[in-house]
């Protein structure tokens, strides 16, 4: 069974600010905001939601099929994915654009400020989803606006159940558009901030949203996550990380585990348990694709994830 992962492939430039944003940004001066942050540490990583989710799913033994676009500078990314055994058959190259770029700054409390240049991602809608015997699941993660709209319709038309994961792309859509995504999707996953925005724009509570899909997952970072099924909430407790190094890509690691569990036919709560474990493992390493789960760890993660 394979899962189509619609979203971005991007290069992440990650910077570490040793202070706190809250101490530098004055709320009563936001109308004349002019701040500069000294970032002694900087590195460039392979990232993007589709890339990160595919990496997580592949680590767990799944079969990801990322559907994304890269620019003229994406050769190294494609080579890396192929070396990891991740299929690139649905990755389109656009010669006259750059691959999407994310500039991410993290403060000492793991708060983040991100600037994102979409580049080739804005051509992602050119790729189409078609029914295929080996494709059983999908996910719509942050991508070009047209791609998210069209791919959701194409998943539904192809009879492929999918997870709606709007992420940082959520503000691009109004209430009726978001409600239509929910209508098409089988599952929805958001973080707590996105969850509040989704509820506000649709006018629906988490309980009400969960009655329109098979389940809703709201991740809460270090507090674990909420799993909503048919209006009922289950709180899945967090897993304590061995070290808190970098939150970049933790949500995507969780979503890769979510897809893996759904591929296995697990309950949504059991999928979330695995997601919390993989997210806690990921946060102990820098970047979204530098952690490694060995075979013993993978077996342990699968077998201790509840029922």
Number of C-alpha atoms within 10 A of each C-alpha: 12 18 26 24 27 34 28 29 30 31 24 22 19 22 21 20 20 15 15 15 20 11 8 11 14 13 10 8 9 9 8 8 11 8 9 8 15 10 15 9 11 12 11 13 16 19 26 26 29 27 29 31 32 31 28 32 25 19 22 23 11 22 23 29 24 29 27 32 29 28 21 13 17 21 12 10 18 17 12 12 16 12 10 11 12 21 17 16 10 17 18 18 21 19 13 11 18 21 26 24 22 20 15 17 22 22 18 12 12 17 13 17 12 13 11 13 15 19 19 27 28 20 22 27 21 13 17 13 22 13 14 11 7 10 19 17 22 26 33 27 26 22 28 22 17 13 23 24 18 16 23 27 17 17 23 17 13 14 14 22 19 23 28 24 27 26 20 14 15 19 14 11 16 12 17 12 14 21 20 14 22 21 15 21 26 22 23 25 24 24 20 16 12 20 22 15 16 24 18 12 18 17 14 15 14 24 17 17 25 24 15 20 19 16 26 30 29 22 26 19 16 14 14 21 24 23 23 25 23 16 16 14 16 13 17 19 15 20 18 15 17 10 12 15 14 18 21 24 23 26 27 30 30 27 31 33 31 29 30 28 25 18 17 12 11 17 13 21 24 20 28 30 27 25 32 32 22 29 29 25 21 31 23 18 18 18 24 27 23 13 18 15 15 11 12 9 12 15 12 11 19 19 11 12 18 14 11
